[in-house]
Amino acid sequence: MSKEILKHCFFGADILFAIFVLNRNYFCIGADILFAIFKMNIGNKVYLKNIEQIDENSHIKVRVLKMWNFVKNNTVCSIEMILMDEEGTKYHSRVFNQNFSRFGHLLKEDETYIILKPNMAAVINGFSYTSHKQTLTLDWKSILKKCEDFSGPVNGFMFVDFNSIIEQTCPRDTFFDVIGQIVSFRPLETSNPVASKHYIKLTLSNLDSVHLKVTIFGTQAYQMSQYLKNNPTVNCVVIVMQFLKLNIWNGVGQAKSHFEVTKLFKNSDIVEINEFKKKLKADDNGGNSEKSITSLQSYSSSYTDDFKGTFPLKTICEITEPLKNLPWYIIPINVQDGTGTIGLTLFDREAKRLLDISAYELKKIHEVAGDSDALFPMQLNVLKNRKFGFLVDITKYNVDNYNNIYTILKLTEDVSILSELESKLELMNPSYLALVP
């Protein structure tokens, strides 16, 4: 074999193989690799669902849906990937750092490949990215070649219903995908010194007006925040989030991104987002289905100062009066301390901050569901059995009209603030502590 042919094969890099350079002579390692270079007999095609049946005379065709680095102690230990075959089956795959020089420069996200002679490894951490109990690895004997005739799906989304996330019946030990319209968001939260834990919170609405809370971390949180800042006049923002995990907060299911694994599509020109927007307009009878996006207050605002200000601190028994007249489009809630129970009203600003949904929006959802007294908005369950401090407005109207419906100006469940308020009450009225159940 001539030196020129070997040089051409090596620098062409369509197929990876090992070459030693010794005393100006070139040697190929492994007769099977040499055979593959010139004959490229890839044998039968095997799908990922039957990966255990792959042998020396078969191959798989895959698309790299997502690729990221696993870093430990500032060292890249492996290239991690989620692959998808032509049937849409997904598999977690990796290349360890010993083989970076062979595969690292060839592998790219959204590209398609033919793989011969992959290896398999067990999933040992209990969480499987793709629900399989094994991962596919590329090692020293594996062969990788660009695929020009991949006939499978482009993204392979597997959307789950919002209610299945809220009720936690969605997959718990693997990833899932969601699509929805952004109805509200909170500013980027950057108080944590670790940048990967910076986050932005969104509320998405699906075509049935079910709202889902989603938290995006790290680099993608910055990207999402920047997109919303750069597009303040765009009312209809439909996003797809691929490879999310279930997050449970106060008994209610939410979704959250997972490090750099999650993929984010923001008003992208893809089939799924375009179809979602068409259905939005169709559901609105061809009208304007673009709802304005509400920017909610940051959790890290001046709430601490508000609750520690010089104001009269009262127990429920000191302010309770007979009930009278409830205004429209509020959320009435019952709260209780060691002295009694009282009804408070939660208006849109605080409702949105706490529930990521307004009182008006809750009313509309209730009407669509039948507007029956027997129905209870599931979104309110997040309030049950939680302890808050309330800053309420006692007006002249309350006093003159014997109205005990007090407007909540602000509320907090910050543990340090609540402890300080309870300490004040104990000093003012030592019997209060004995009254608390």
C-alpha positions in Angstrom: 0.0 0.0 0.0 1.4 3.4 -1.0 2.2 6.1 1.4 0.0 8.5 -0.6 -3.1 6.3 -0.3 -2.7 6.0 3.5 -2.2 9.7 3.9 -5.3 10.4 1.8 -7.4 8.0 3.9 -6.1 9.4 7.2 -6.6 13.1 6.4 -10.0 12.4 4.7 -11.1 11.3 8.2 -14.4 9.7 6.9 -13.6 6.6 9.0 -11.5 6.6 12.1 -8.6 4.2 12.4 -5.3 4.1 14.2 -2.0 4.9 12.5 1.4 4.6 14.0 4.2 6.7 12.5 7.5 5.0 12.9 10.7 5.7 11.0 8.6 7.4 8.2 6.6 4.2 7.7 2.8 4.1 8.1 1.0 1.1 9.6 -2.7 0.4 10.0 -3.8 -1.4 13.2 -6.4 -4.1 12.9 -7.3 -6.0 9.7 -11.0 -5.4 10.3 -10.5 -1.6 10.2 -8.4 -1.8 7.1 -11.1 -3.9 5.4 -13.7 -1.4 6.4 -11.7 1.5 4.9 -11.6 0.0 1.4 -14.7 -2.2 1.2 -17.0 -0.5 3.7 -19.2 -3.5 4.1 -21.5 -2.2 6.9 -23.8 -5.3 6.9 -27.4 -5.3 8.1 -29.0 -2.3 9.7 -30.1 -2.8 13.4 -32.4 -0.4 15.2 -31.7 0.8 18.7 -34.6 -1.1 20.2 -32.7 -4.3 19.1 -29.2 -3.0 20.0 -28.4 -6.2 21.8 -28.5 -8.0 18.4 -25.8 -5.9 16.8 -22.7 -7.9 15.7 -19.6 -7.5 13.6 -21.7 -7.6 10.4 -24.3 -5.0 11.2 -24.6 -1.3 11.9 -26.9 1.4 13.3 -27.9 4.8 11.8 -28.4 7.6 14.3 -28.8 11.4 14.6 -27.1 13.2 17.5 -29.9 15.1 19.2 -27.9 16.5 22.0 -24.2 16.5 22.9 -22.5 17.9 26.0 -19.3 17.4 28.1 -19.3 15.7 31.5 -16.8 17.7 33.5 -15.4 16.6 36.9 -12.7 18.5 38.8 -12.3 20.9 35.8 -11.5 17.9 33.6 -13.7 16.7 30.7 -14.2 13.1 31.4 -16.5 12.1 28.6 -18.5 13.4 25.7 -22.2 12.6 26.4 -24.8 12.3 23.7 -28.5 11.4 23.2 -28.8 9.5 19.9 -32.0 8.7 17.9 -32.4 6.1 15.2 -34.7 6.2 12.2 -37.6 4.8 14.2 -37.3 7.6 16.7 -35.9 5.4 19.5 -33.4 7.4 21.7 -30.3 6.1 23.4 -27.8 7.6 25.8 -24.3 7.3 24.4 -20.8 8.5 25.4 -17.2 8.7 24.4 -14.6 8.5 27.2 -11.6 10.8 27.1 -9.2 8.1 26.0 -11.0 8.2 22.6 -11.5 11.9 22.2 -8.8 12.1 19.5 -10.6 9.5 17.4 -14.2 10.8 17.7 -14.2 14.2 19.2 -13.6 16.2 16.0 -16.2 14.2 14.0 -19.2 14.3 16.3 -21.5 17.2 16.0 -25.0 17.9 17.3 -27.8 17.4 14.8 -25.6 15.4 12.4 -26.2 11.8 11.3 -23.8 8.9 11.5 -23.4 5.2 10.8 -21.9 3.3 13.7 -20.2 0.0 13.5 -19.0 -2.1 16.5 -20.3 0.0 19.4 -19.8 -1.2 23.0 -22.4 -1.2 25.7 -22.2 -0.2 29.4 -24.7 -0.5 32.2 -26.6 2.5 33.7 -25.5 2.5 37.4 -26.8 5.8 38.8 -30.5 5.0 38.8 -31.5 7.7 36.4 -31.7 6.8 32.7 -31.7 9.7 30.2 -33.7 7.6 27.7 -35.3 4.9 29.9 -32.9 2.2 28.8 -30.7 0.3 31.3 -27.6 0.5 29.1 -25.6 3.2 27.4 -23.9 2.9 24.0 -20.2 3.7 24.0 -17.7 4.3 21.2 -14.3 2.7 22.1 -11.1 1.7 20.3 -12.7 -0.8 18.0 -15.8 1.3 17.0 -16.1 2.9 13.6 -17.9 6.1 12.8 -18.9 7.4 9.4 -21.1 10.3 8.3 -24.5 9.2 7.1 -26.0 10.9 4.1 -29.4 9.0 3.9 -30.9 9.2 7.4 -34.6 8.8 6.9 -35.8 9.3 10.5 -37.4 12.2 12.4 -35.5 15.5 12.9 -36.1 16.1 16.6 -38.1 13.2 17.9 -40.1 15.1 20.4 -42.1 13.1 23.0 -44.4 15.7 24.5 -46.2 15.0 27.8 -49.5 16.4 29.0 -49.2 19.3 31.5 -51.6 17.7 33.9 -49.5 14.5 34.0 -46.6 16.7 35.2 -48.7 18.6 37.7 -50.2 15.4 39.0 -46.8 13.6 38.8 -48.0 10.8 36.6 -45.4 11.6 34.0 -42.1 9.7 33.8 -40.0 10.2 37.0 -36.8 8.4 36.1 -36.2 9.7 32.6 -36.6 12.9 30.5 -39.7 14.3 28.8 -40.5 17.2 26.5 -43.0 20.0 26.7 -44.4 22.7 24.3 -46.3 25.8 25.4 -46.9 29.5 25.2 -45.1 31.7 27.7 -47.7 33.6 29.8 -45.4 35.0 32.6 -41.9 34.9 33.8 -39.7 36.2 36.6 -36.4 38.0 36.2 -33.2 36.0 36.0 -32.2 35.0 39.6 -28.4 35.2 40.0 -27.9 35.3 43.8 -26.3 31.9 44.0 -22.5 32.2 43.5 -22.5 29.2 41.2 -23.5 30.3 37.7 -24.9 27.0 36.8 -27.5 27.5 39.5 -28.8 30.8 38.2 -32.3 30.4 36.9 -35.3 31.9 35.3 -38.9 30.8 36.1 -41.5 30.7 33.4 -45.2 29.8 33.3 -46.3 28.0 30.1 -49.9 27.5 28.9 -50.9 24.6 26.7 -53.8 24.6 24.1 -56.2 23.7 27.0 -55.1 26.7 29.0 -53.5 24.5 31.7 -50.6 26.3 33.2 -47.2 24.7 34.0 -44.3 26.2 36.0 -40.9 25.6 34.4 -37.5 26.5 35.8 -34.5 26.9 33.4 -31.0 26.8 34.8 -27.5 27.9 33.7 -26.6 29.1 30.3 -30.0 28.6 28.9 -31.5 30.7 31.6 -29.4 33.6 30.4 -30.4 32.9 26.8 -34.1 32.9 27.7 -33.7 36.0 29.8 -31.9 37.8 26.9 -34.5 36.7 24.4 -37.3 38.2 26.4 -35.4 41.4 26.9 -34.6 41.7 23.2 -38.2 41.0 22.2 -40.4 43.0 24.5 -43.1 43.6 21.9 -43.5 39.9 20.9 -46.6 38.7 22.7 -46.8 35.2 21.5 -43.7 33.2 22.4 -44.1 29.5 22.0 -41.2 27.3 23.2 -40.3 23.7 23.1 -38.1 22.3 25.9 -36.6 18.9 25.2 -35.1 16.6 27.9 -36.7 18.0 31.1 -37.0 16.5 34.5 -39.8 16.4 37.0 -39.6 18.8 39.9 -42.1 18.6 42.8 -42.7 21.8 44.8 -45.2 21.8 47.7 -46.8 18.6 46.4 -47.4 20.0 42.8 -45.4 18.8 39.8 -43.3 21.2 37.8 -40.6 20.9 35.2 -37.0 21.9 35.3 -34.0 21.8 32.9 -31.1 19.5 33.6 -27.7 21.1 33.4 -26.7 21.6 29.8 -28.7 18.5 28.6 -32.0 20.3 28.0 -32.6 21.7 24.5 -34.6 24.9 24.1 -36.4 26.1 21.0 -37.8 29.7 21.2 -40.3 30.7 18.5 -38.2 28.6 16.2 -39.4 27.8 12.6 -40.0 24.2 13.3 -43.1 22.1 12.5 -44.2 21.6 16.1 -44.1 25.3 17.0 -45.7 26.4 13.8 -48.5 23.9 14.3 -49.0 25.0 17.9 -49.4 28.6 16.8 -51.9 27.6 14.1 -54.0 25.8 16.7 -53.9 28.8 19.0 -55.4 31.0 16.2 -57.9 28.3 15.3 -59.1 28.0 18.9 -59.5 31.8 18.9 -61.7 31.6 15.8 -59.1 33.3 13.7 -58.8 36.2 16.1 -55.8 37.5 18.0 -54.6 34.6 20.1 -51.5 36.4 21.2 -51.7 37.0 25.0 -49.4 39.5 26.6 -46.5 38.1 28.6 -46.6 39.1 32.3 -43.3 40.0 33.9 -43.6 39.1 37.6 -41.7 40.5 40.5 -38.4 38.9 41.5 -38.4 36.8 44.6 -35.3 38.7 45.8 -37.0 42.1 46.1 -37.4 44.2 49.2 -39.9 41.9 50.9 -37.6 41.5 53.9 -37.6 45.2 54.6 -41.4 45.5 54.1 -42.1 42.8 56.8 -39.5 44.1 59.2 -40.8 47.7 59.1 -42.3 49.7 61.9 -46.0 48.7 61.6 -48.6 47.5 64.1 -48.3 43.7 64.4 -51.7 42.1 65.0 -53.1 38.6 65.6 -56.2 37.4 63.8 -58.4 37.8 66.9 -57.5 41.4 67.1 -58.7 42.3 63.6 -61.6 39.9 63.0 -65.0 41.5 62.2 -68.2 40.1 60.6 -67.9 39.0 57.0 -69.4 41.3 54.3 -69.3 41.6 50.5 -66.6 39.9 48.4 -65.3 41.8 45.4 -64.9 40.2 41.9 -61.8 38.6 40.5 -60.0 38.0 43.7 -58.8 34.8 45.3 -60.3 34.5 48.8 -58.1 32.4 51.1 -58.6 31.4 54.7 -55.6 31.8 57.0 -55.1 30.7 60.6 -52.9 31.4 63.5 -53.0 30.5 67.2 -55.9 32.9 67.9 -58.3 32.3 65.1 -59.1 32.0 61.4 -59.8 34.9 59.0 -60.4 35.4 55.3 -58.0 37.4 53.2 -58.1 38.5 49.6 -55.3 37.8 47.1 -55.3 40.2 44.2 -53.6 39.8 40.9 -50.2 41.0 41.8 -49.7 38.7 44.7 -51.6 35.9 43.0 -49.3 36.0 40.1 -46.2 36.1 42.3 -47.3 33.1 44.3 -49.3 31.1 41.8 -47.9 32.4 38.4 -51.5 32.9 37.4 -53.9 35.8 38.0 -57.3 35.6 39.7 -58.9 36.5 36.4 -57.2 33.7 34.6 -58.2 31.2 37.3 -61.8 32.4 36.8 -61.6 31.8 33.1 -60.2 28.3 33.6 -63.0 27.6 36.1 -65.6 28.8 33.5 -64.2 26.5 30.8 -64.3 23.6 33.2 -68.0 24.2 33.9 -68.1 27.0 36.5 -69.5 24.7 39.2 -69.2 25.2 42.9 -68.0 21.6 43.1 -64.9 22.4 41.1 -61.8 23.5 42.9 -58.9 25.1 40.9 -55.9 22.7 41.2 -53.5 25.7 41.1 -54.6 26.8 44.6 -53.4 23.5 46.2 -49.9 25.0 46.3 -51.1 27.3 49.2 -52.3 24.6 51.5 -50.4 23.9 54.7 -47.8 26.6 54.1 -46.9 29.3 56.7 -46.8 32.9 55.5 -46.4 36.4 57.0 -49.0 38.8 55.6 -48.8 42.5 55.1 -52.5 43.6 55.0 -54.3 46.8 54.3 -56.9 47.8 56.9 -58.8 50.7 55.4 -61.4 53.1 56.6 -63.9 51.1 54.6 -63.2 48.0 56.6 -63.8 49.9 59.9 -66.9 51.9 58.8 -68.6 48.9 57.1 -67.6 46.1 59.4 -65.9 44.4 56.6 -63.3 41.8 57.5 -62.0 41.1 54.0 -58.6 42.6 54.1 -56.4 43.0 51.1 -53.0 41.3 51.1 -50.4 43.9 50.1 -47.5 41.4 50.3 -46.8 38.0 51.7 -43.7 36.0 52.6 -42.7 32.6 53.7 -39.1 33.5 54.4 -38.2 31.5 57.5 -36.0 34.2 59.0 -38.7 36.8 58.7 -41.4 34.5 60.1 -39.2 33.6 63.1 -38.6 37.3 63.8 -42.3 38.1 63.6 -43.2 35.3 65.9 -40.6 36.5 68.4 -42.2 39.9 68.3 -45.6 38.4 69.0 -44.2 36.4 71.9 -42.7 39.6 73.5 -45.9 41.5 73.0 -48.2 38.7 74.2 -46.5 35.8 75.9 -49.7 33.8 75.8 -49.6 33.8 72.0 -47.0 31.0 71.8 -49.2 28.7 73.9 -52.1 29.3 71.6 -50.3 28.2 68.4 -51.3 24.6 67.7 
